[in-house]
Structure formats: C-alpha cells, structure tokens
C-alpha cells in the first residue's frame, strides 16, 4: 500500500475548488477571522461547511484535526480526498448522472411536435435512431 502525502491547507483548499464548493467567508477585510470558509449543498438537503486555516499554504494538519476535517466537514475518506486533489476526480455524492446515450431535450421535442411520435416510441430509440428519424422527416416529410 502506498502512503498518502501529508495533507496541507493548500490541498484542503484545492479539494474545495475541484469540487466547486462555494466560498462564503475569507480573511480579507475581516478582523478576528483566521479561516477561509467554504460550503457545499448536497442533493439530500445537507450543507457541508469546512474551514481552511489561514494562511492557505503548505502548513500541514495534525492527524486528529485531519480526521475531524475529513469526517465532519468534507464527508469523505482519505483516498477519495486525494483522488480529488491529485486526479481531479470529484467525490460521488449521490448526484444522478445522465445516461451516456440520453437524448437531448430539443431532439425529443422535435420528434414529438414535428414528427408526431409518441413519448413511449421515442423512449425506445438510441440517439442515432432518433437523429435518423428526424432527418427522414426533414428529407421525406414523413
């Protein structure tokens, strides 16, 4: 098993940036705050909040602080964290992925409104079949 790098404040911030967390508070212009705060809205209604100690640099976190950040703030395990930071692989958080062959909504709309097809008929088509059917309508009128 390869050992994982020592996590730094910079890695913590990069995780938030890759996963597109919302920056809600920073140290600029505010006295008394020593953190940069990020939030992430989840599909289940929860809002994750994490605080990156300032300055955001290569300063490392202690093991117990780091475990707390992973578990209670980022809601990921360490391999998932590093996969995001090093390889830009965003954590799977239950967000539904559209099927690879999903038909574009405009194509479905044209097949229903112009060609006159039924939704159940369209549902059984691949993208190539749907495009070919629309092209046939445009070229032959049927």
Backbone as CSV, one residue per row, in Angstrom:
resi,resn,N_x,N_y,N_z,CA_x,CA_y,CA_z,C_x,C_y,C_z
1,UNK,0.841,-1.178,0.000,0.000,0.000,0.000,0.886,1.241,0.000
2,UNK,0.620,2.161,-0.908,1.404,3.389,-0.962,0.915,4.352,0.105
3,UNK,1.865,5.065,0.680,1.452,6.004,1.719,0.978,7.307,1.074
4,UNK,0.006,7.911,1.708,-0.578,9.149,1.199,0.231,10.328,1.706
5,UNK,0.255,11.434,0.943,1.020,12.600,1.387,0.435,13.206,2.661
6,UNK,1.227,14.027,3.327,0.750,14.781,4.489,-0.169,15.884,3.965
7,UNK,-1.427,15.940,4.431,-2.358,16.956,3.929,-1.961,18.365,4.392
8,UNK,-2.109,19.319,3.487,-1.798,20.709,3.805,-3.040,21.574,3.621
9,UNK,-2.951,22.802,4.085,-4.037,23.761,3.905,-4.287,23.995,2.420
10,UNK,-3.215,24.007,1.637,-3.323,24.199,0.181,-4.104,23.033,-0.445
11,UNK,-3.824,21.794,-0.005,-4.555,20.617,-0.505,-6.037,20.716,-0.140
12,UNK,-6.309,21.148,1.084,-7.676,21.312,1.569,-8.425,22.296,0.667
13,UNK,-7.800,23.423,0.371,-8.450,24.412,-0.490,-8.617,23.881,-1.921
14,UNK,-7.620,23.165,-2.424,-7.727,22.621,-3.783,-8.901,21.646,-3.877
15,UNK,-9.101,20.831,-2.839,-10.247,19.921,-2.801,-11.542,20.709,-2.986
16,UNK,-11.671,21.800,-2.230,-12.884,22.621,-2.300,-13.058,23.228,-3.687
17,UNK,-11.972,23.646,-4.298,-12.050,24.247,-5.629,-12.419,23.215,-6.687
18,UNK,-11.820,22.037,-6.634,-12.118,20.991,-7.621,-13.581,20.566,-7.520
19,UNK,-14.084,20.436,-6.289,-15.470,20.001,-6.122,-16.457,21.172,-6.221
20,UNK,-15.931,22.360,-6.446,-16.739,23.575,-6.636,-17.570,23.948,-5.416
21,UNK,-16.903,23.958,-4.257,-17.532,24.455,-3.042,-17.663,25.966,-3.181
22,UNK,-18.627,26.537,-2.508,-18.890,27.981,-2.529,-18.087,28.650,-1.408
23,UNK,-17.288,29.634,-1.773,-16.504,30.372,-0.771,-17.438,31.387,-0.114
24,UNK,-17.666,31.248,1.187,-18.633,32.111,1.860,-17.985,33.135,2.774
25,UNK,-16.766,32.925,3.180,-16.110,33.874,4.066,-14.611,33.732,3.911
26,UNK,-13.925,34.858,3.942,-12.471,34.796,3.906,-11.896,35.823,4.858
27,UNK,-10.585,35.884,4.903,-9.913,36.731,5.886,-9.780,38.178,5.446
28,UNK,-9.975,38.461,4.173,-9.789,39.825,3.687,-10.793,40.786,4.298
29,UNK,-10.296,41.823,4.898,-11.163,42.871,5.401,-11.958,42.522,6.643
30,UNK,-11.726,41.365,7.210,-12.475,40.990,8.404,-11.503,40.746,9.544
31,UNK,-11.664,41.474,10.599,-10.782,41.247,11.732,-11.300,40.065,12.545
32,UNK,-10.377,39.347,13.148,-10.771,38.268,14.041,-11.035,36.930,13.382
33,UNK,-11.033,36.841,12.057,-11.257,35.546,11.418,-9.921,35.016,10.890
34,UNK,-9.659,33.771,11.148,-8.396,33.174,10.736,-8.627,31.991,9.816
35,UNK,-9.770,31.989,9.138,-10.125,30.877,8.275,-10.769,31.370,6.988
36,UNK,-10.689,30.529,5.965,-11.452,30.717,4.742,-12.542,29.643,4.815
37,UNK,-13.795,30.043,4.696,-14.915,29.120,4.873,-15.564,28.807,3.529
38,UNK,-15.831,27.520,3.318,-16.484,27.034,2.096,-17.726,26.243,2.488
39,UNK,-18.729,26.251,1.592,-19.931,25.436,1.777,-20.235,24.676,0.494
40,UNK,-20.888,23.518,0.669,-21.305,22.694,-0.465,-22.710,22.179,-0.187
41,UNK,-23.656,22.488,-1.074,-25.028,21.993,-0.957,-25.092,20.586,-1.537
42,UNK,-25.656,19.662,-0.772,-25.787,18.279,-1.229,-27.221,18.014,-1.674
43,UNK,-27.388,16.998,-2.507,-28.703,16.655,-3.041,-29.684,16.250,-1.940
44,UNK,-29.170,15.693,-0.852,-30.048,15.249,0.231,-30.483,16.391,1.155
45,UNK,-30.091,17.633,0.811,-30.517,18.788,1.592,-29.495,19.266,2.611
46,UNK,-28.474,18.453,2.896,-27.448,18.888,3.840,-26.555,19.947,3.196
47,UNK,-25.956,20.769,4.041,-24.963,21.738,3.576,-23.682,21.445,4.349
48,UNK,-22.645,21.052,3.610,-21.356,20.810,4.245,-20.634,22.147,4.377
49,UNK,-19.898,22.307,5.463,-19.135,23.536,5.692,-17.748,23.143,6.175
50,UNK,-16.738,23.745,5.580,-15.364,23.484,6.001,-14.621,24.799,6.125
51,UNK,-13.646,24.798,7.007,-12.852,25.999,7.233,-11.385,25.666,7.010
52,UNK,-10.750,26.417,6.119,-9.336,26.232,5.826,-8.583,27.297,6.622
53,UNK,-7.666,26.854,7.476,-6.909,27.799,8.282,-6.091,28.736,7.402
54,UNK,-5.968,29.974,7.840,-5.221,30.992,7.104,-3.845,31.150,7.729
55,UNK,-2.786,31.328,6.984,-2.773,31.462,5.533,-2.897,30.102,4.851
56,UNK,-3.495,30.120,3.647,-3.628,28.891,2.871,-2.264,28.628,2.248
57,UNK,-1.528,27.714,2.867,-0.168,27.434,2.423,0.130,25.953,2.583
58,UNK,1.369,25.606,2.640,1.785,24.202,2.740,1.865,23.705,4.189
59,UNK,1.328,24.475,5.133,1.295,24.030,6.521,0.404,22.800,6.623
60,UNK,0.901,21.787,7.322,0.152,20.541,7.443,-0.822,20.554,8.598
61,UNK,-1.712,19.570,8.605,-2.669,19.361,9.684,-2.190,18.199,10.543
62,UNK,-2.474,18.249,11.834,-2.188,17.118,12.714,-3.154,15.987,12.434
63,UNK,-2.794,14.751,12.777,-3.641,13.592,12.468,-5.068,13.696,13.015
64,UNK,-5.254,14.143,14.257,-6.623,14.187,14.794,-7.429,15.308,14.148
65,UNK,-6.806,16.451,13.884,-7.504,17.544,13.186,-7.910,17.090,11.795
66,UNK,-7.006,16.387,11.121,-7.269,15.952,9.759,-8.420,14.950,9.714
67,UNK,-8.449,14.004,10.652,-9.550,13.039,10.702,-10.884,13.759,10.903
68,UNK,-10.886,14.755,11.768,-12.094,15.548,12.017,-12.539,16.272,10.742
69,UNK,-11.604,16.883,10.031,-11.936,17.613,8.799,-12.524,16.667,7.762
70,UNK,-11.878,15.524,7.556,-12.382,14.550,6.568,-13.776,14.060,6.928
71,UNK,-13.960,13.639,8.177,-15.215,13.018,8.606,-16.339,14.040,8.772
72,UNK,-16.079,15.128,9.491,-17.153,16.029,9.896,-17.366,17.222,8.966
73,UNK,-16.352,17.594,8.209,-16.504,18.753,7.336,-16.622,18.358,5.862
74,UNK,-15.697,17.546,5.376,-15.687,17.192,3.950,-16.550,15.974,3.636
75,UNK,-16.821,15.127,4.638,-17.637,13.930,4.482,-17.097,12.984,3.411
76,UNK,-15.765,12.753,3.458,-15.109,11.817,2.537,-14.040,11.047,3.307
77,UNK,-13.583,9.931,2.718,-12.449,9.236,3.303,-11.173,9.775,2.649
78,UNK,-10.034,9.380,3.186,-8.772,9.931,2.697,-8.467,9.578,1.235
79,UNK,-8.679,8.326,0.791,-8.425,8.038,-0.632,-9.290,8.887,-1.568
80,UNK,-10.542,9.131,-1.192,-11.424,9.970,-2.010,-10.908,11.397,-2.052
81,UNK,-10.449,11.901,-0.898,-9.879,13.246,-0.839,-8.707,13.368,-1.806
82,UNK,-7.762,12.431,-1.715,-6.560,12.529,-2.560,-6.869,12.301,-4.031
83,UNK,-7.842,11.482,-4.334,-8.249,11.285,-5.722,-8.759,12.610,-6.302
84,UNK,-9.480,13.358,-5.490,-9.992,14.669,-5.919,-8.849,15.665,-6.088
85,UNK,-7.967,15.740,-5.101,-6.877,16.720,-5.126,-5.858,16.405,-6.226
86,UNK,-5.445,15.157,-6.325,-4.374,14.792,-7.251,-4.858,14.511,-8.675
87,UNK,-6.052,13.902,-8.800,-6.528,13.476,-10.125,-7.786,14.203,-10.586
88,UNK,-8.280,15.155,-9.782,-9.467,15.947,-10.108,-10.728,15.084,-10.263
89,UNK,-10.790,13.965,-9.523,-11.966,13.091,-9.531,-12.869,13.544,-8.387
90,UNK,-14.009,14.097,-8.739,-14.920,14.617,-7.720,-15.589,13.459,-6.983
91,UNK,-15.795,13.607,-5.661,-16.442,12.548,-4.892,-17.857,12.260,-5.393
92,UNK,-18.240,10.999,-5.330,-19.608,10.615,-5.689,-20.491,10.962,-4.504
93,UNK,-21.389,11.880,-4.695,-22.235,12.340,-3.594,-23.709,12.101,-3.881
94,UNK,-24.017,11.118,-4.714,-25.410,10.782,-4.965,-26.067,11.620,-6.039
95,UNK,-25.290,12.445,-6.743,-25.855,13.243,-7.826,-26.082,12.329,-9.014
96,UNK,-27.316,12.250,-9.495,-27.581,11.350,-10.618,-26.847,11.803,-11.883
97,UNK,-26.231,10.859,-12.532,-25.547,11.113,-13.798,-26.509,10.791,-14.941
98,UNK,-26.594,11.678,-15.936,-27.456,11.340,-17.070,-26.864,10.159,-17.836
99,UNK,-27.709,9.303,-18.381,-27.178,8.185,-19.166,-26.348,8.709,-20.329
100,UNK,-25.327,7.944,-20.694,-24.415,8.371,-21.757,-25.160,8.617,-23.069
101,UNK,-26.187,7.863,-23.339,-26.933,7.987,-24.583,-28.239,8.753,-24.408
102,UNK,-28.330,9.615,-23.420,-29.562,10.377,-23.206,-29.841,11.249,-24.427
103,UNK,-31.098,11.296,-24.829,-31.480,12.121,-25.971,-31.579,13.581,-25.538
104,UNK,-31.021,14.501,-26.315,-31.157,15.918,-25.988,-32.632,16.321,-25.997
105,UNK,-33.004,17.192,-25.080,-34.400,17.595,-24.926,-34.952,18.224,-26.212
106,UNK,-34.126,18.985,-26.930,-34.585,19.603,-28.184,-34.940,18.541,-29.224
107,UNK,-34.166,17.475,-29.270,-34.431,16.391,-30.208,-35.754,15.706,-29.861
108,UNK,-35.978,15.439,-28.601,-37.238,14.814,-28.164,-38.414,15.726,-28.511
109,UNK,-38.263,17.016,-28.245,-39.324,17.977,-28.536,-39.681,17.964,-30.033
110,UNK,-38.676,17.960,-30.907,-38.934,17.945,-32.350,-39.609,16.647,-32.795
111,UNK,-39.176,15.535,-32.202,-39.789,14.256,-32.570,-41.262,14.206,-32.170
112,UNK,-41.598,14.839,-31.055,-43.000,14.857,-30.609,-43.793,15.891,-31.397
113,UNK,-43.307,17.124,-31.431,-44.095,18.223,-32.007,-44.106,18.240,-33.539
114,UNK,-43.026,17.901,-34.183,-42.957,17.950,-35.654,-43.282,16.614,-36.304
115,UNK,-42.593,15.578,-35.824,-42.752,14.264,-36.455,-44.039,13.589,-35.984
116,UNK,-44.474,13.921,-34.764,-45.709,13.349,-34.243,-45.536,12.010,-33.557
117,UNK,-44.333,11.724,-33.097,-44.099,10.451,-32.419,-44.594,10.509,-30.982
118,UNK,-44.867,9.357,-30.456,-45.321,9.177,-29.083,-44.092,9.084,-28.158
119,UNK,-44.217,9.575,-26.925,-43.089,9.539,-25.978,-42.562,8.126,-25.757
120,UNK,-43.462,7.147,-25.698,-43.026,5.773,-25.460,-42.217,5.238,-26.648
121,UNK,-42.559,5.688,-27.841,-41.817,5.296,-29.039,-40.399,5.878,-28.990
122,UNK,-40.300,7.134,-28.589,-39.009,7.823,-28.521,-38.136,7.209,-27.431
123,UNK,-38.747,6.821,-26.318,-38.001,6.254,-25.196,-37.212,5.012,-25.595
124,UNK,-37.681,4.276,-26.580,-37.001,3.064,-27.023,-35.921,3.308,-28.064
125,UNK,-35.709,4.564,-28.461,-34.736,4.876,-29.518,-33.362,5.214,-28.944
126,UNK,-32.347,4.826,-29.700,-30.997,5.293,-29.382,-30.866,6.707,-29.954
127,UNK,-29.819,7.380,-29.591,-29.603,8.739,-30.102,-29.475,8.721,-31.633
128,UNK,-28.744,7.746,-32.150,-28.570,7.647,-33.606,-29.895,7.390,-34.310
129,UNK,-30.731,6.524,-33.729,-32.039,6.238,-34.322,-32.933,7.482,-34.306
130,UNK,-32.892,8.232,-33.216,-33.720,9.430,-33.101,-33.299,10.487,-34.123
131,UNK,-31.991,10.678,-34.267,-31.482,11.655,-35.250,-31.856,11.214,-36.660
132,UNK,-31.690,9.913,-36.960,-32.033,9.397,-38.290,-33.528,9.581,-38.569
133,UNK,-34.360,9.371,-37.561,-35.812,9.543,-37.750,-36.165,10.995,-38.043
134,UNK,-35.524,11.923,-37.364,-35.769,13.345,-37.598,-35.259,13.749,-38.989
135,UNK,-34.105,13.232,-39.376,-33.573,13.541,-40.713,-34.503,13.004,-41.799
136,UNK,-35.069,11.825,-41.594,-36.019,11.262,-42.549,-37.254,12.181,-42.668
137,UNK,-37.717,12.700,-41.559,-38.851,13.635,-41.577,-38.495,14.881,-42.398
138,UNK,-37.309,15.423,-42.201,-36.914,16.629,-42.931,-36.709,16.387,-44.431
139,UNK,-36.175,15.223,-44.792,-35.892,14.966,-46.194,-37.091,14.400,-46.948
140,UNK,-37.882,13.556,-46.289,-39.003,12.913,-46.972,-40.365,13.456,-46.551
141,UNK,-40.393,14.178,-45.452,-41.648,14.718,-44.972,-42.534,13.703,-44.253
142,UNK,-41.954,12.583,-43.885,-42.757,11.562,-43.186,-42.039,11.015,-41.989
